[in-house]
Amino acid sequence: MLQLLKIEWLKVKNYKAFWIFSILYSFAILGINYTGYYINELTVQNMPASQVILGSPYSFPKVWQTVGFMSSWLLYFPGILFIMLLTNEFNFKTHRQNIIDGWTRQQFVTVKFVFAILFSIVATFFNFLVALLFGLITTGSHFSFLGFENIGYIFIQTVAYITFAMFLAVLFRKSGTAIAVFFLYGLIFEWLITVIINFKLELTPVGYFLPLQVTDVMLPIPFGNKVIYKDAPDVWILVISSLVYICGYYFFALKKFTKEDL
């Protein structure tokens, strides 16, 4: 596997889009959290009573959850990146060359998913640094590992979004189609389906178990989660469900790639 990962790295290290998306994603994480921090400070300064509702989202221990929630809106960046990386294999027929060179189809799919996990580890570590930075600079903030489990939730959510995007790439093999479905489903359709299931059909909390929603519920908005997701299942149930989805993306992507003509 290590040798396969080295080959995978050789494929992407000179790919400009990989670095552009990665750098933009990093700056976006820092930028969206700075925006949230600035707006919160400005709001509390101008309306001190608002702190009763807002609390101190960028102070320890809330900062671990806050950074996770804010950064979750940016997970479409790595999702698009991995769709492009995978569909490029199909467009330029490099997947065929890998199979000719002796890779099995399972190895081809597995190395992609392992690379996605490694990317998620790096992204999670960067989120940790951003949370640490804002937690330390917040007035009156004292360092605390309380709530640090949210960093783990960030990792699971990042892996879930990327592997879902990769599954779509294998399913459609066209970057435009996969990206369109990724955006439309993630931003519009899943939200609508959740509302219909939970509120129209009154089947709460069934709607919280949709593919991306289940990870979103793990990292809710810090000062409103008890209102928005008051009927949400215990977090350990959400974690297990997320891991099941991730395994499902791998299984069905492998099955699709194995049975389909190269």
C-alpha positions as semicolon CSV with decimal commas, in nm:
position;residue;x (nm);y (nm);z (nm)
1;M;0,000;0,000;0,000
2;L;0,286;0,237;0,079
3;Q;0,423;0,195;-0,273
4;L;0,078;0,262;-0,420
5;L;0,047;0,577;-0,209
6;K;0,385;0,696;-0,337
7;I;0,261;0,651;-0,694
8;E;-0,061;0,833;-0,605
9;W;0,142;1,119;-0,461
10;L;0,346;1,141;-0,782
11;K;0,018;1,184;-0,971
12;V;-0,101;1,481;-0,767
13;K;0,213;1,664;-0,653
14;N;0,255;1,840;-0,987
15;Y;-0,118;1,889;-1,041
16;K;-0,176;2,264;-1,001
17;A;-0,546;2,228;-0,921
18;F;-0,456;2,011;-0,620
19;W;-0,242;2,284;-0,467
20;I;-0,477;2,566;-0,564
21;F;-0,778;2,396;-0,405
22;S;-0,577;2,291;-0,099
23;I;-0,441;2,642;-0,041
24;L;-0,782;2,802;-0,101
25;Y;-0,939;2,553;0,139
26;S;-0,681;2,635;0,408
27;F;-0,724;3,010;0,372
28;A;-1,102;2,967;0,363
29;I;-1,098;2,779;0,694
30;L;-0,899;3,058;0,853
31;G;-1,108;3,326;0,682
32;I;-1,454;3,192;0,767
33;N;-1,355;3,149;1,131
34;Y;-1,204;3,495;1,149
35;T;-1,529;3,631;1,004
36;G;-1,731;3,445;1,264
37;Y;-1,498;3,561;1,540
38;Y;-1,509;3,925;1,424
39;I;-1,889;3,930;1,389
40;N;-1,931;3,776;1,733
41;E;-1,695;4,028;1,895
42;L;-1,864;4,318;1,714
43;T;-2,212;4,198;1,810
44;V;-2,124;4,154;2,176
45;Q;-1,951;4,494;2,181
46;N;-2,252;4,675;2,034
47;M;-2,519;4,466;2,206
48;P;-2,379;4,325;2,532
49;A;-2,707;4,148;2,605
50;S;-2,652;3,927;2,299
51;Q;-2,380;3,739;2,485
52;V;-2,653;3,564;2,681
53;I;-2,762;3,399;2,355
54;L;-2,432;3,378;2,168
55;G;-2,212;3,291;2,463
56;S;-1,841;3,279;2,384
57;P;-1,819;3,049;2,081
58;Y;-1,448;3,114;2,023
59;S;-1,346;3,061;2,385
60;F;-1,240;2,727;2,525
61;P;-1,406;2,481;2,534
62;K;-1,667;2,593;2,275
63;V;-1,406;2,680;2,015
64;W;-1,350;2,314;1,919
65;Q;-1,715;2,284;1,817
66;T;-1,738;2,633;1,665
67;V;-1,444;2,583;1,429
68;G;-1,586;2,246;1,329
69;F;-1,926;2,395;1,252
70;M;-1,789;2,693;1,059
71;S;-1,539;2,486;0,861
72;S;-1,801;2,227;0,769
73;W;-1,949;2,475;0,519
74;L;-1,624;2,453;0,322
75;L;-1,611;2,077;0,275
76;Y;-1,726;2,117;-0,084
77;F;-1,371;2,237;-0,167
78;P;-1,200;1,902;-0,097
79;G;-1,505;1,720;-0,231
80;I;-1,470;1,892;-0,569
81;L;-1,094;1,838;-0,563
82;F;-1,126;1,462;-0,519
83;I;-1,397;1,442;-0,784
84;M;-1,156;1,610;-1,025
85;L;-0,867;1,384;-0,925
86;L;-1,073;1,070;-0,977
87;T;-1,254;1,170;-1,295
88;N;-0,922;1,279;-1,448
89;E;-0,815;0,916;-1,415
90;F;-1,110;0,818;-1,633
91;N;-1,073;1,106;-1,877
92;F;-0,703;1,046;-1,943
93;K;-0,731;0,665;-1,916
94;T;-0,460;0,649;-1,648
95;H;-0,677;0,403;-1,456
96;R;-0,638;0,163;-1,748
97;Q;-0,262;0,206;-1,741
98;N;-0,255;0,128;-1,369
99;I;-0,446;-0,196;-1,427
100;I;-0,216;-0,286;-1,720
101;D;0,084;-0,219;-1,493
102;G;-0,039;-0,483;-1,251
103;W;-0,273;-0,303;-1,009
104;T;-0,591;-0,484;-0,917
105;R;-0,914;-0,291;-0,938
106;Q;-0,946;-0,317;-0,561
107;Q;-0,601;-0,163;-0,517
108;F;-0,694;0,126;-0,747
109;V;-1,007;0,214;-0,548
110;T;-0,851;0,144;-0,207
111;V;-0,552;0,371;-0,259
112;K;-0,787;0,656;-0,355
113;F;-0,983;0,616;-0,033
114;V;-0,668;0,585;0,179
115;F;-0,533;0,902;0,018
116;A;-0,862;1,074;0,103
117;I;-0,824;0,967;0,467
118;L;-0,467;1,104;0,478
119;F;-0,587;1,433;0,329
120;S;-0,862;1,444;0,594
121;I;-0,603;1,396;0,869
122;V;-0,407;1,697;0,743
123;A;-0,726;1,905;0,710
124;T;-0,833;1,808;1,062
125;F;-0,494;1,904;1,201
126;F;-0,523;2,244;1,035
127;N;-0,868;2,288;1,191
128;F;-0,712;2,200;1,527
129;L;-0,448;2,472;1,481
130;V;-0,714;2,728;1,384
131;A;-0,926;2,637;1,687
132;L;-0,620;2,659;1,911
133;L;-0,530;3,000;1,767
134;F;-0,874;3,157;1,817
135;G;-0,916;2,994;2,155
136;L;-0,590;3,144;2,280
137;I;-0,650;3,494;2,146
138;T;-1,004;3,521;2,279
139;T;-1,022;3,754;2,577
140;G;-1,044;3,568;2,906
141;S;-0,998;3,232;2,737
142;H;-0,827;2,955;2,932
143;F;-0,696;2,651;2,748
144;S;-0,908;2,341;2,788
145;F;-0,935;2,000;2,625
146;L;-1,300;1,983;2,726
147;G;-1,499;1,930;2,408
148;F;-1,188;1,815;2,221
149;E;-1,385;1,519;2,085
150;N;-1,522;1,766;1,829
151;I;-1,185;1,746;1,651
152;G;-1,258;1,377;1,599
153;Y;-1,601;1,468;1,462
154;I;-1,433;1,710;1,218
155;F;-1,219;1,424;1,090
156;I;-1,515;1,189;1,045
157;Q;-1,718;1,459;0,871
158;T;-1,431;1,546;0,636
159;V;-1,380;1,182;0,540
160;A;-1,756;1,138;0,489
161;Y;-1,788;1,436;0,254
162;I;-1,481;1,344;0,049
163;T;-1,566;0,975;0,016
164;F;-1,924;1,062;-0,079
165;A;-1,785;1,287;-0,352
166;M;-1,551;1,008;-0,466
167;F;-1,841;0,763;-0,483
168;L;-2,024;1,008;-0,711
169;A;-1,711;1,037;-0,926
170;V;-1,696;0,660;-0,971
171;L;-2,071;0,645;-1,030
172;F;-2,090;0,912;-1,300
173;R;-1,728;0,927;-1,426
174;K;-1,789;1,285;-1,542
175;S;-1,663;1,569;-1,326
176;G;-1,941;1,811;-1,427
177;T;-2,219;1,566;-1,345
178;A;-2,060;1,448;-1,020
179;I;-1,994;1,803;-0,897
180;A;-2,346;1,916;-0,987
181;V;-2,503;1,624;-0,799
182;F;-2,266;1,680;-0,506
183;F;-2,367;2,045;-0,474
184;L;-2,737;2,007;-0,544
185;Y;-2,782;1,711;-0,313
186;G;-2,566;1,848;-0,032
187;L;-2,694;2,205;-0,031
188;I;-3,057;2,169;-0,141
189;F;-3,209;1,824;-0,177
190;E;-3,084;1,665;0,143
191;W;-3,202;1,963;0,346
192;L;-3,545;1,946;0,182
193;I;-3,570;1,571;0,237
194;T;-3,474;1,616;0,604
195;V;-3,744;1,881;0,653
196;I;-4,006;1,662;0,484
197;I;-3,917;1,352;0,686
198;N;-3,875;1,520;1,024
199;F;-4,146;1,785;1,014
200;K;-4,396;1,707;0,738
201;L;-4,407;1,332;0,799
202;E;-4,318;1,375;1,168
203;L;-4,064;1,094;1,155
204;T;-3,799;1,267;1,366
205;P;-3,513;1,179;1,393
206;V;-3,512;0,964;1,077
207;G;-3,418;1,265;0,862
208;Y;-3,099;1,313;1,061
209;F;-2,964;0,986;0,925
210;L;-2,929;1,098;0,564
211;P;-2,572;1,060;0,424
212;L;-2,436;1,411;0,486
213;Q;-2,688;1,527;0,743
214;V;-2,576;1,263;0,990
215;T;-2,230;1,422;1,007
216;D;-2,369;1,777;1,016
217;V;-2,571;1,694;1,326
218;M;-2,248;1,589;1,501
219;L;-2,119;1,947;1,469
220;P;-2,422;2,174;1,515
221;I;-2,417;2,551;1,554
222;P;-2,274;2,607;1,905
223;F;-2,539;2,842;2,044
224;G;-2,846;2,686;1,888
225;N;-2,799;2,311;1,879
226;K;-3,043;2,249;2,164
227;V;-3,313;2,423;1,960
228;I;-3,229;2,313;1,605
229;Y;-3,135;1,952;1,681
230;K;-3,320;1,901;2,006
231;D;-3,448;1,561;1,886
232;A;-3,112;1,444;1,750
233;P;-2,985;1,098;1,849
234;D;-2,690;1,051;2,082
235;V;-2,361;1,145;1,921
236;W;-2,221;0,791;1,938
237;I;-2,511;0,675;1,721
238;L;-2,428;0,949;1,469
239;V;-2,062;0,849;1,470
240;I;-2,142;0,484;1,402
241;S;-2,388;0,581;1,129
242;S;-2,126;0,805;0,965
243;L;-1,869;0,524;0,968
244;V;-2,125;0,288;0,812
245;Y;-2,184;0,539;0,532
246;I;-1,809;0,579;0,472
247;C;-1,768;0,201;0,447
248;G;-2,071;0,194;0,216
249;Y;-1,918;0,453;-0,018
250;Y;-1,603;0,242;-0,044
251;F;-1,794;-0,083;-0,093
252;F;-2,027;0,047;-0,365
253;A;-1,751;0,242;-0,541
254;L;-1,542;-0,076;-0,548
255;K;-1,836;-0,282;-0,670
256;K;-1,915;-0,029;-0,945
257;F;-1,553;-0,005;-1,060
258;T;-1,500;-0,381;-1,048
259;K;-1,803;-0,467;-1,261
260;E;-1,780;-0,180;-1,510
261;D;-1,572;-0,192;-1,829
262;L;-1,249;0,002;-1,813
